[in-house]
């Protein structure tokens, strides 16, 4: 049985994709250091966490999730070393489910790592993440809703603060695992090298970062024009389009791989607001009071204004250019899309 299991619990938009990419694609380096990332693909960890948390999608059990957590446990039981599970859904989990997850890993020692990035960068990032999952909210609608921090009106605003209320997440996990088993890792401000977060993560879990290839940034943001194209596409697609069809073709092949990314402030989504700075200041104060172990600096959770544009003011010719680029990409990968849709 694995003597230790590291649970990387998110938070969302905190460099998790980059960490997961390093863990998933270098099993030989992990093995040489006595680590295992269970599941032959990261999707197996997605399915496992959905299973143990009893989560569904659109009210339906996700195919392949039944028994998926036990499959991960079986793999860890056959391994003597340190296992690593990384999944953003774990962060805002209710304490009863946290206890279920932790208890299921016994007798292994559980070590919890939470990565966190400043709210200023996460506001536009979470809007885009919603667009990649069929959302149609406009940028002004989104901002108006999440700025209402007391009993947010809209469902997406409640989801935002469920994922981005860092002290609340920390407190829930501390209730179950205790302070000695929890570490908060902060994402450095813009300008730091792409490997800084990975180095910090490795220093916490005991990995030798220098044995891994250089970090490649994953899940790059959309340009302002691409975000507008994706939102318009979501409005146009039929309501009964199967979720699996949307995820495979629109989310992964188009939005993540084929839509133009920003090349500079002129086509990046800009954001700064007094309310988010005030909210971040309160969060930092609460985290200091919790005295949670931190690698990095809590001051890195203080927002820095992002240069860029309001996507609703994006010139029509830029939106058209992004749409044509996206359409050309989709035509080029259509055989791959057909193969994906024909696979289970």
N, C-alpha and C positions, 0 to 999 in steps of 0.2 A: 504494500500500500504506500502511496505517496506520503512522505512524512510531513510535507507542508503543501498547502494549496493557496496560491495567491489569487484573490478575487479583485480584478480591476473593474470597478463599478461605474466607470464614467468619470465625470459628467459628460453629457452630450456636448459636441463641438469643442472638445478640449484636447484635440490631437489624438483622439482614440483610434481613428482610422490608421494613422501613421504607426502607432504602437502595435496595433493588430496586424498590420502588414509585416512588420519586422518579425513578430512572433509566428505568424502563419507560414511565411515563405523561407524561413531558415531553420528547419527542424534539426538539421545536422549540427548546427552551431549550438542550439539548445541542448541537444542530446550530449554533446561533448562537455557541457557544463552541468549536466545532471538535471535538466529541466525538460518538461513535456507540455506542449500545447495540445490538449486532447481534442479529438475530432479531426478527421483527415482534411476537412475544410472548416473555415471559420463558421460557415453556415450551420455546422453541426452544433456549435456552441449557441448560436441564435436559437435553434430548435430546442436545445436542452434547457435553456433559460425560460423560453416560452412554456415548456412543459412543467418545470418545477414551480413556476409562478402562476400556473393555471391561466395563462393569457391566451386570448384568441384574436383573430383578425376578422373584423366585420361580423362578429358573433360566431365564427366558424373556427373549429380546431384547425390549425395550420398543418397541412399534410407533412408527415414525417416527424411531427413533434411528439407524438405519443411514445413514451418510453425513451425519449432522446436524452433526458437527464440521467437516467440509469445507465445508458450506454457510455456516457462520459465518466460516470462513477466507476463502471467496470474497467474502463481503460486506466483510470487512475489507480484502481486497486491492484492492477497487474504491473505497476510501475513503482520503482523505489527511487524517489527523488522529489523534486518540487514540480507540482503542476501549476499551470497558469490558465485561468479562465477570465476572459475580458469581454464584458457586455454592458452597454450603457443602460439597458432596462433595469439593471440591478440597483442603480443609485437610489431612485425614489421609492423603492419597495417598502411596503408596510412592515413594521417590526415582526409580526407573526410569520410572514414569509421569509424575512431575513433569518429568523431562528430556524425555520425549516431548511433553508439552504445550508446554513452553518452546521446544523445537526447532522445533515445527510453526509457531510464530508468527514465526520469523526471516523477514526481517531486522529486524522491528520490535523496539524496545527493550521489554523486559518489566518492569513495575513491579508488585510484589506488595504487597497491603494485606490485613492480617488484623485483624479486629475481635474483641475479647474482652470478656466480661462476667464478673463475679465468680461463683464456683461456687455460692455460697449461693442466688442467684436461679435458677441454672441447674438445680439438682437438681429442684425441682418443675416447672420448665418442660420439662425433658427427659422427666419421667414423663408429663406431659400430651401431649407430642409422640408418645410411644409409644402412648398411648391413641388418638390420632388416626390411628394406623397399625395398628389391630387388636389392640393389646396387651391383656392381661387381668391383668397383675400388680397386686396390691394395693399400696397405698402402703407398708405395713410391709415387704412382700417386696422391693419395689424398694430401699428404704433399706438393708435388711440386706445386699443383694447389692452395691450400689455402694460401701458402706462397706468392703468387703473389697478393698483396693487391691492386695494381692499375689496375682496370679493369680486374678482374680475368677471365681467359680463359674458364674454365669449369663451367657448370651449377651448379654442386654441390658446387663449390667454392663460387659462387655468393650467393647460399642459405646459406652457412656457415656464410658469413659476414653479410647477411641480418639478421640472428638470433643473431649474436655475436657482432655486432657493438652497444654496450651498449649506448654510448652517443647519437648516432643517434636515437635510440628507445626512450630514455628519452626525447630528444628535441621534438619529434613528439607529445608525450603525453602531455608535458608541454604546447605546443601550444593550446591544447584543454581544458585541465582541470585546468591548472595553478599549480604553485609550492606548494600551500597549500594543494592540494588534491593528492599529489604524494609522495610516499616514496620508496626509494631503500633499499632493505635488502640484505646484502652480506652473502654469504655462507662461514663459517669459513674454515680455512686451515685444512688439514688432521691432525687427532689427537684429534680434538674436539669431544665431545660426540654427539651421533646421534640426541639428542633432542635440540641442540642449535639453529638450524635453525627454528624449530617449535616454540620454545620459542620466538624467535625474531619476527616471523610472528604474533603470537598471541598478542604480546605486541603492535604491530602496529594497528591491527584490533579491539582490545578490548576483545579478548577471554582469558579465564583463562586456561592456558596451563596445570596446575596441575590437572584439572578435567578429562583430557583425559588419556587413557592408555598409557604406554610407547611407544615411537616412534619405529616403525619397518622400517628399510631402505628398500625402494622399488626400482625396476628396476636396479638390481645389474649388474655390467659390466660382459662381457664375458671374459673368459680366451683368451690368444693369440691364442691357438690352436683352440678353439671354433670359434673364429672370422674367422680363415682360413677355417674351415669346412663350415661355413655359406656362405662365399664368393664363395667357390667352388660349393656349392649347388645352389646358385643363378645363376651361370654361366650355370649350367646343366638343370635347370628347363625350360620348354617350355615358349616361349615368350607370348603365348596366355593364360597362366594360369590365370584364373579369379582373380582379385585383392582380392575379398572377401575370396576366397579359400586360397590365400597366407597369408592374415592377420590372419585368424582364426587358420590355422594349423601351418604355418612356423613361423610367427612372435610371436604369443601368446603362443601356446602350446609347440613349439619347442624352439625357441630362448629365450623367456622370462622365460620359466618354466623348460625346459629340458636340456639345454646345460650347461656344466660345467663352473662355475665362477672361477676366480683366487683365489688361496689359499695363494699366496705370490708372491714376486718379480719374482721368476723363471718362472711363467706363466702369469704374468700381462704384459700388454702393457706399455712399458716405453716411456717417452717422455720428452724432453727439447730442446729448440732451442732459439738462440739469437733473431731471428725475432719475435717470439711470446712474448718474454720479452719486446722488444722495442714497439710492438703494444700495449701491456697491459699498459706500462708506459704512452703512449700517451692518451689512454682511461681514465686512472686515472686522468691525468692532465685536460682533458676536463670535466670530471664529477666534479672535484673540482671547475672549473670555472663556471659550471652551478649552483653550490651551492645548489644542490638538497638535501633534507632531507635524511639522511642515518642512518639506524640502523645496527650496526656492524662497519666495518671499511673499507674504500676504499683500504687500504693496503692489505686487504685480496683478492683483485683482482689481486695482483702481483703473477705471476706463481711461483710455487715451483717445482723443478725437480722431476719427478716421476721415481722411480726405477722400472725396468722391462726390457723386451726384445723387440726387433724388431720382430713383428709377422712373417715376411718373413724368419726369421732364426729359427723359431720354429722347433724342431726335428721332423722328419716324424713320429716317433713312438708316439709322443704326439698328433699329429694331428689325427693319426689313432685311438688312445685311445678315443679322444674326439668324433670322428665320430661314433665309436661303442656305446659309452655311449648315444649319441644323438639318434641313431637308436633304441636302446633298450627302451629308454623313449618313443619314438614315437609309437612303437609297443604296449607298455603298455597303452597308452592313446588313441589308435586308436578308440575304441568305443565312447569316448568323441568327437573325431574329427568328426566322422560320424554324431553324433547328432548335432554338431555345424553346419556342412555343410548342414544339412537338415532343420535347423531353418532359419527363415527369417532374 
